[in-house]
């Protein structure tokens, strides 16, 4: 029987080893949301609205698989543990599907984009859901859990930063720092090395638990049962509302960011730098946010960082089109990156606390289910946000300058800045109202420990 070890503290090296698969997983997914919709729209005959439709449908279908993967990983028993086999499957799917998506032929159409992006998202799901559930099982201490997810998110953010470094790395061969086919070829080379290497490293660095603890039972292999349990979990429902608002906001901003830099400002050759700086300062600021969360709790810290980041983002509205805005945009994005460090680790750590509440209330370990539903929400809401952004910019009359348009200001800024800011601030209001703080989580863990002792005593009794 597994016992709750609230005092366990992982070494830094062990933490990095466990978190390392997050780097190639993020490296795989960042282009899908950050670059490829604009890349396809500028380099093929596919329009923004068509890409938005394909993007939305592919993400929704993929998101429906997430709860199934969470349930299966919760119920898996193998010599490699409950989580690692699914991550290995994700790596196997990621390499060929990534090749097709990132290196499309000249005649690629909307169906090509749909299927290749769909398979990449499935691969990322297999890598991310079990990894998140595994992280939640390493410790149930309120602050140590933040530290685990902090390093996991730092390595994932490093993957994002690494993607934006690739154009610079291949510049001696391409003589350009823009995202071109040689850049994407280099991306596939890096993924081919890092995915298997980091999975092996993580697998030998940490115990591979079988998911179920003492006094817990497996959730019924039924999506209906999982959803019924979720509906009764008020903290999770509030978390769903927060994730929905924040996810739609992020989807809108991320999808249009490359279009804004490449087409509106004309600074596409600096896109790698503008993408790398926020990631770098986000990593650097994460320990400070984790330290603050020890003083004022995780959810309040998250609300402060997210809210201030949204307010700073409004300064983008004052930037005129053209390369003269490059430095100011860099300052704004770097400041936002530092503030968004609060959201790098804390949301996942908060969700792990919610899973503890579910374990106590329903006597079931559904950690994988919860991280599956989080991934479903993240992908679904981000996809909806991306589709809304593309539809709205097209409906308002934004025609890329690269296609002879004028790049209308409001047609781009409304879905890129204004609407996302409103949604983010609404999410902050909900975060402040989140009910599980340090004191309540400590009470939950005490009750779980008491249940474990009772289960152990019952098992030992003749």
For each residue, the residues with C-beta under 8 A, 3 or more apart:
1: 213 214 452 455 456 459
2: 209 212 213 214
3: 213 214 452
4: 140 213 445 448 449 452
5: 8 139 140
6: 139 140 141 144 445
7: 141
8: 5 138 139 141 144
9: 139 144 147
10: 14 15 18 138 139 144 147 148
11: 14 15
12: 15 16
13: 16 17
14: 10 11 17 18 205 206
15: 10 11 12 18 19 147 148 151
16: 12 13 19 20 151 155
17: 13 14 20 201 202 204 205 206
18: 10 14 15 134 135 138 148 151 152 202 205 206
19: 15 16 22 23 135 151 152 154 155 156 202
20: 16 17 23 155 198 201 202
21: 24 25 87 127 131 195 198 199 202
22: 19 25 26 128 131 152 153 155 156 159
23: 19 20 26 27 155 156 158 159 162 194 198
24: 21 27 28 159 190 191 194 195 198
25: 21 22 28 29 90 124 127 128 131 156 159
26: 22 23 29 30 156 157 158 159 160 163
27: 23 24 30 159 160 162 163 187 190 191 194
28: 24 25 31 32 94 98 120 123 124 127 191
29: 25 26 32 33 120 121 124
30: 26 27 33 34 35 159 160 163
31: 28 34 35 36 102 163 184 187
32: 28 29 36 101 117 120 121
33: 29 30 36 37 251 254 255 382 386
34: 30 31 163 254 257 258 275
35: 30 31 38 39 179 258
36: 31 32 33 39 40 101 102 113 117
37: 33 40 41 48 51 52 55 255 258 386 390
38: 35 41 42 255 256 258 259 262 263
39: 35 36 42 43 179 258
40: 36 37 43 44 46 51 104 108 113
41: 37 38 44 46 47 48 51 259 400
42: 38 39 262 263 400 402
43: 39 40
44: 40 41 104 108 109
45:
46: 40 41 50 51 109 110 113
47: 41 50 51 394
48: 37 41 51 52 390 393 394 398
49: 52 53 390 391 394
50: 46 47 53 54 110
51: 37 40 41 46 47 48 54 55 110 113 390
52: 37 48 49 55 56 386 387 389 390 391 394
53: 49 50 56 57 387
54: 50 51 57 58 110 111 113 114 117
55: 37 51 52 58 59 117 383 386 387 390
56: 52 53 59 60 383 384 386 387
57: 53 54 60 61 114
58: 54 55 61 62 114 115 117 118 121 383
59: 55 56 62 63 121 379 380 382 383 384 386
60: 56 57 63 64 380 383
61: 57 58 64 65 118
62: 58 59 65 66 118 121 122 125 379
63: 59 60 66 375 376 377 379 380 383
64: 60 61 67 68 376
65: 61 62 68 69 122 125
66: 62 63 69 70 125 129 372 373 375 376 379
67: 64 70 71 223 226 227 369 372 373 376
68: 64 65 71 72 223 372
69: 65 66 72 73 86 125 126 129 130 368 372
70: 66 67 73 74 129 133 226 366 368 369 370 371 372 373 375
71: 67 68 74 75 219 221 223 226 368 369 372
72: 68 69 75 76 86 368
73: 69 70 76 82 83 86 129 130 133 211 368 372
74: 70 71 82 133 211 212 218 219 365 366 367 368 369
75: 71 72 82 211 218 219 221
76: 72 73 81 82 83 85 86 210 211
77: 82 210
78: 81 82 85
79:
80: 84 85 88 203 208
81: 76 78 84 85 134 207 208 209 210
82: 73 74 75 76 77 78 130 133 134 208 209 210 211 368
83: 73 76 86 87 130 131 133 134 208 209 211 368
84: 80 81 87 88 130 134 199 202 203 208
85: 76 78 80 81 88 89
86: 69 72 73 76 83 89 90 126 129 130
87: 21 83 84 90 91 126 127 130 131 199
88: 80 84 85 91 92 199
89: 85 86 92 93 126
90: 25 86 87 93 94 122 123 124 125 126 127 128
91: 87 88 94 95 123 127 195 196 199
92: 88 89 95
93: 89 90 96 97 119 122 123 126
94: 28 90 91 97 98 120 123 124 127 191 195
95: 91 92 98 99 188 191 192 195
96: 93 99 100
97: 93 94 100 101 116 119 120 122 123
98: 28 94 95 101 102 120 123 187 188 191
99: 95 96 102 103 188
100: 96 97 103 104 112 116 119
101: 32 36 97 98 104 113 116 117 119 120
102: 31 36 98 99 184 185 187 188
103: 99 100 181 184 185 188
104: 40 44 100 101 108 112 113 116
105: 108 112
106:
107:
108: 40 44 104 105 112 113
109: 44 46 112 113
110: 46 50 51 54 113 114
111: 54 114 115
112: 100 104 105 108 109 115 116
113: 36 40 46 51 54 101 104 108 109 110 116 117
114: 54 57 58 110 111 117 118
115: 58 111 112 118 119
116: 97 100 101 104 112 113 119 120
117: 32 36 54 55 58 101 113 114 120 121
118: 58 61 62 114 115 121 122
119: 93 97 100 101 115 116 122 123
120: 28 29 32 94 97 98 101 116 117 123 124
121: 29 32 58 59 62 117 118 124 125 379
122: 62 65 90 93 97 118 119 125 126
123: 28 90 91 93 94 97 98 119 120 126 127
124: 25 28 29 90 94 120 121 127 128
125: 62 65 66 69 90 121 122 128 129 375 379
126: 69 86 87 89 90 93 122 123 129 130
127: 21 25 28 87 90 91 94 123 124 130 131
128: 22 25 90 124 125 131 132 371 375
129: 66 69 70 73 86 125 126 132 133 368 371 372 375
130: 69 73 82 83 84 86 87 126 127 133 134 368
131: 21 22 25 83 87 127 128 134 135 152
132: 128 129 135 136 152 348 371 374 375
133: 70 73 74 82 83 129 130 136 137 211 367 368 370 371
134: 18 81 82 83 84 130 131 137 138 206 209
135: 18 19 131 132 138 148 149 152 348 352
136: 132 133 145 348 351 352 355 367 371
137: 133 134 209 211 367
138: 8 10 18 134 135 148 206
139: 5 6 8 9 10 144 145 148
140: 4 5 6 145 352 356 445 448
141: 6 7 8 144 145
142: 145 146 353 438 441 442
143: 146 147 293 294
144: 6 8 9 10 139 141 147 148
145: 136 139 140 141 142 148 149 349 352 353
146: 142 143 149 150 290 293 294 298 345 346 349
147: 9 10 15 143 144 150 151 290
148: 10 15 18 135 138 139 144 145 151 152 349
149: 135 145 146 152 153 345 346 348 349 352
150: 146 147 153 154 286 287 290 344 345 349
151: 15 16 18 19 147 148 154 155 345
152: 18 19 22 131 132 135 148 149 155 156 345 348
153: 22 149 150 156 157 286 344 345 348
154: 19 150 151 157 158 283 286 344 345
155: 16 19 20 22 23 151 152 158 159
156: 19 22 23 25 26 152 153 159 160 344
157: 26 153 154 160 161 279 282 283 286 344
158: 23 26 154 155 161 162 279 283
159: 22 23 24 25 26 27 30 155 156 162 163
160: 26 27 30 156 157 163 164 275 279
161: 157 158 164 165 275 276 279 280 283
162: 23 27 158 159 165 166 190
163: 26 27 30 31 34 159 160 166 187 275
164: 160 161 167 271 272 273 274 275 276 279
165: 161 162 168 169 272 276
166: 162 163 169 170 183 186 187 190 272
167: 164 170 171 174 176 177 178 179 180 183 271 272
168: 165 171 177 272
169: 165 166 186
170: 166 167 173 174 182 183 186
171: 167 168 174 175 176 177
172: 175
173: 170 182
174: 167 170 171 180 182 183
175: 171 172
176: 167 171 180 269
177: 167 168 171 269 270 271 272 273
178: 167 183 268 269 271
179: 35 39 167 183 184 268 271 272
180: 167 174 176 183 184
181: 103 184 185
182: 170 173 174 185 186
183: 166 167 170 174 178 179 180 186 187
184: 31 102 103 179 180 181 187 188
185: 102 103 181 182 188 189
186: 166 169 170 182 183 189 190
187: 27 31 98 102 163 166 183 184 190 191
188: 95 98 99 102 103 184 185 191 192
189: 185 186 192 193
190: 24 27 162 166 186 187 193 194
191: 24 27 28 94 95 98 187 188 194 195
192: 95 188 189 195
193: 189 190 196 197
194: 23 24 27 190 191 197 198
195: 21 24 91 94 95 191 192 198 199
196: 91 193 199 200
197: 193 194 200 201
198: 20 21 23 24 194 195 201 202
199: 21 84 87 88 91 195 196 202 203
200: 196 197 203 204
201: 17 20 197 198 204 205
202: 17 18 19 20 21 84 198 199 205 206
203: 80 84 199 200 206 208
204: 17 200 201
205: 14 17 18 201 202
206: 14 17 18 134 138 202 203
207: 81
208: 80 81 82 83 84 203
209: 2 81 82 83 134 137
210: 76 77 81 82
211: 73 74 75 76 82 83 133 137 365 367 368
212: 2 74 216 217 218 365
213: 1 2 3 4 216 359 365 452
214: 1 2 3 451 452 455 456
215: 363 448 451 452 454 455
216: 212 213 359 363 364 365
217: 212 363 364 365
218: 74 75 212 364 365
219: 71 74 75 225 226 229 364 365 366 369
220: 225 226
221: 71 75 225
222: 225 226
223: 67 68 71 226 227
224: 227 228
225: 219 220 221 222 228 229
226: 67 70 71 219 220 222 223 229 230 366 369 373
227: 67 223 224 230 231
228: 224 225 231 232
229: 219 225 226 232 233 358 362 364 366 369
230: 226 227 233 236 237 369 373
231: 227 228 237
232: 228 229 361 362
233: 229 230 236 237 354 357 358 361
234: 237 238 435
235: 238 239 354 357 434 435 436
236: 230 233 239 240 354 357 358 370 373
237: 230 231 233 234 240 241
238: 234 235 241 242 430 433 434 435
239: 235 236 242 243 350 351 354 374 434
240: 236 237 243 244 373 377
241: 237 238 244 245 427 430
242: 238 239 245 246 427 430 431 434
243: 239 240 246 247 347 374 377 378 381
244: 240 241 247 248 377 381
245: 241 242 248 249 423 424 426 427 430
246: 242 243 249 250 306 343 381 423 424 427
247: 243 244 250 251 377 378 380 381 382 384 385
248: 244 245 251 252 381 382 384 385 388 420 423
249: 245 246 252 253 310 385 419 420 421 423 424 427
250: 246 247 253 254 382 385 420
251: 33 247 248 254 255 381 382 383 384 385 386 387 388 389
252: 248 249 255 256 385 386 388 389 415 416 419 420
253: 249 250 256 257 313 385 389 416 417 420
254: 33 34 250 251 257 382 385 386
255: 33 37 38 251 252 259 385 386 389 390
256: 38 252 253 259 260 389 390 393 412 415 416
257: 34 253 254 260 261 416
258: 34 35 37 38 39 261 262 268 271
259: 38 41 255 256 262 263 264 393 400 412
260: 256 257 263 264 265 412 416
261: 257 258 264 265 267 268 270 271 274 329
262: 38 42 258 259 265 266 267 268 271 402
263: 38 42 259 260 266 268 400 401 402 407
264: 259 260 261 321 401 407 412
265: 260 261 262 319 321 322 323 325 326 329
266: 262 263 321 322 323 401
267: 261 262 270 271 274 323 325 326 329
268: 178 179 258 261 262 263 271
269: 176 177 178
270: 177 261 267 273 274 326
271: 164 167 177 178 179 258 261 262 267 268 274 275
272: 164 165 166 167 168 177 179 275 276
273: 164 177 270 276 277 330
274: 164 261 267 270 271 277 278 329 330 333
275: 34 160 161 163 164 271 272 278 279
276: 161 164 165 272 273 279 280
277: 273 274 280 281 330 333 334 337
278: 274 275 281 282 333 334 336 337 340
279: 157 158 160 161 164 275 276 282 283 337
280: 161 276 277 283 284 337
281: 277 278 284 285 334 337 338 341
282: 157 278 279 285 286 337 338 340 341 344
283: 154 157 158 161 279 280 286 341 344
284: 280 281 287 338 341
285: 281 282 288 289 337 338 339 341 342
286: 150 153 154 157 282 283 289 290 341 344 345
287: 150 284 290 291
288: 285 291 292 341
289: 285 286 292 293 301 305 341 342 344 345 346
290: 146 147 150 286 287 293 294 345 346
291: 287 288 294 295
292: 288 289 295 296 301 304 342
293: 143 146 289 290 296 297 298 301 302 346
294: 143 146 290 291
295: 291 292
296: 292 293 300 301
297: 293 300 301 437 438
298: 146 293 301 302 346 349 350 353
299: 302 303 346 350 431 432 434 436 437
300: 296 297 303 304 431 432
301: 289 292 293 296 297 298 304 305 342 346
302: 293 298 299 305 306 342 343 346 347 350 431
303: 299 300 306 307 428 431 432
304: 292 300 301 307 308 342
305: 289 301 302 308 309 339 340 341 342 343
306: 246 302 303 309 310 339 340 342 343 424 427 428 431
307: 303 304 310 311 424 425 428
308: 304 305 311 312 339
309: 305 306 312 313 336 339 340 424
310: 249 306 307 313 314 420 421 424 425 428
311: 307 308 314 421
312: 308 309 315 332 335 336 339
313: 253 309 310 316 332 336 417 420 421
314: 310 311 317 417 421
315: 312 318 319 328 332
316: 313 319 329 332 413 416 417
317: 314 413 417 418
318: 315
319: 265 315 316 325 328 329 332
320: 324 325
321: 264 265 266 325 407 409
322: 265 266 325
323: 265 266 267 326
324: 320
325: 265 267 319 320 321 322 328 329
326: 265 267 270 323 329 330
327: 330 331
328: 315 319 325 331 332
329: 261 265 267 274 316 319 325 326 332 333
330: 273 274 277 326 327 333 334
331: 327 328 334 335
332: 312 313 315 316 319 328 329 335 336
333: 274 277 278 329 330 336 337
334: 277 278 281 330 331 337 338
335: 312 331 332 338 339
336: 278 309 312 313 332 333 339 340
337: 277 278 279 280 281 282 285 333 334 340 341
338: 281 282 284 285 334 335 341
339: 285 305 306 308 309 312 335 336 342
340: 278 282 305 306 309 336 337 343 344
341: 281 282 283 284 285 286 288 289 305 337 338 344
342: 285 289 292 301 302 304 305 306 339 346
343: 246 302 305 306 340 346 347
344: 150 153 154 156 157 282 283 286 289 340 341
345: 146 149 150 151 152 153 154 286 289 290 348 349
346: 146 149 289 290 293 298 299 301 302 342 343 349 350
347: 243 302 343 350 351
348: 132 135 136 149 152 153 345 351 352 371 374
349: 145 146 148 149 150 298 345 346 352 353
350: 239 298 299 302 346 347 353 354 434 436
351: 136 239 347 348 354 355 370 371 374
352: 135 136 140 145 149 348 349 355 356 367
353: 142 145 298 349 350 356 357 436 441 444
354: 233 235 236 239 350 351 357 358 370 436
355: 136 351 352 358 359 365 366 367 370 371
356: 140 352 353 359 360 441 444 445 448
357: 233 235 236 353 354 360 361 436 444
358: 229 233 236 354 355 361 362 364 366 370
359: 213 216 355 356 362 363 364 365 366 367 448
360: 356 357 363 444 447 448 451
361: 232 233 357 358
362: 229 232 358 359 366
363: 215 216 217 359 360 451
364: 216 217 218 219 229 358 359
365: 74 211 212 213 216 217 218 219 355 359
366: 70 74 219 226 229 355 358 359 362 369 370
367: 74 133 136 137 211 352 355 359 370 371
368: 69 70 71 72 73 74 82 83 129 130 133 211 371 372
369: 67 70 71 74 219 226 229 230 366 372 373
370: 70 133 236 351 354 355 358 366 367 373 374
371: 70 128 129 132 133 136 348 351 355 367 368 374 375
372: 66 67 68 69 70 71 73 129 368 369 375 376
373: 66 67 70 226 230 236 240 369 370 376 377
374: 132 239 243 348 351 370 371 377 378
375: 63 66 70 125 128 129 132 371 372 378 379
376: 63 64 66 67 372 373 379 380
377: 63 240 243 244 247 373 374 380 381
378: 243 247 374 375 381 382
379: 59 62 63 66 121 125 375 376 382 383
380: 59 60 63 247 376 377 383 384
381: 243 244 246 247 248 251 377 378 384 385
382: 33 59 247 248 250 251 254 378 379 385 386
383: 55 56 58 59 60 63 251 379 380 386 387
384: 56 59 247 248 251 380 381 387 388
385: 247 248 249 250 251 252 253 254 255 381 382 388 389 420
386: 33 37 52 55 56 59 251 252 254 255 382 383 389 390
387: 52 53 55 56 251 383 384 390 391
388: 248 251 252 384 385 391 392 415 419
389: 52 251 252 253 255 256 385 386 392 393 415 416
390: 37 48 49 51 52 55 255 256 386 387 393 394
391: 49 52 387 388 394 395
392: 388 389 395 396 414 415 419
393: 48 256 259 389 390 396 398 411 412 414 415 416
394: 47 48 49 52 390 391 397 398
395: 391 392
396: 392 393 408 410 411 414 415
397: 394 408 411
398: 48 393 394 405 407 408 411 412
399: 403 404 405 406 407 408
400: 41 42 259 263 403 405 407
401: 263 264 266 404 405 406 407
402: 42 262 263
403: 399 400
404: 399 401
405: 398 399 400 401 408
406: 399 401
407: 263 264 321 398 399 400 401 412
408: 396 397 398 399 405 411 412
409: 321 412 413
410: 396 413 414
411: 393 396 397 398 408 414
412: 256 259 260 264 393 398 407 408 409 415 416
413: 316 317 409 410 416 417 418
414: 392 393 396 410 411 417 418 419
415: 252 256 388 389 392 393 396 412 418 419 420
416: 252 253 256 257 260 316 389 393 412 413 420
417: 253 313 314 316 317 413 414 420 421
418: 317 413 414 415 421 422
419: 249 252 388 392 414 415 422 423
420: 248 249 250 252 253 310 313 385 415 416 417 423 424
421: 249 310 311 313 314 417 418 424 425
422: 418 419 425 426
423: 245 246 248 249 419 420 426 427
424: 245 246 249 306 307 309 310 420 421 427 428
425: 307 310 421 422 428 429
426: 245 422 423 429 430
427: 241 242 245 246 249 306 423 424 430 431
428: 303 306 307 310 424 425 431 432
429: 425 426 432 433
430: 238 241 242 245 426 427 433 434
431: 242 299 300 302 303 306 427 428 434
432: 299 300 303 428 429
433: 238 429 430
434: 235 238 239 242 299 350 430 431 437
435: 234 235 238 440
436: 235 299 350 353 354 357 440 441 444
437: 297 299 434 440 441
438: 142 297 441 442
439: 442 443
440: 435 436 437 443 444
441: 142 353 356 436 437 438 444 445
442: 142 438 439 445 446
443: 439 440 446 447
444: 353 356 357 360 436 440 441 447 448
445: 4 6 140 356 441 442 448 449
446: 442 443 449 450
447: 360 443 444 450 451
448: 4 140 215 356 359 360 444 445 451 452
449: 4 445 446 452 453
450: 446 447 453 454
451: 214 215 360 363 447 448 454 455
452: 1 3 4 213 214 215 448 449 455 456
453: 449 450 456 457
454: 215 450 451 457 458
455: 1 214 215 451 452 458 459
456: 1 214 452 453 459 460
457: 453 454 460 461
458: 454 455 461
459: 1 455 456
460: 456 457
461: 457 458
462:
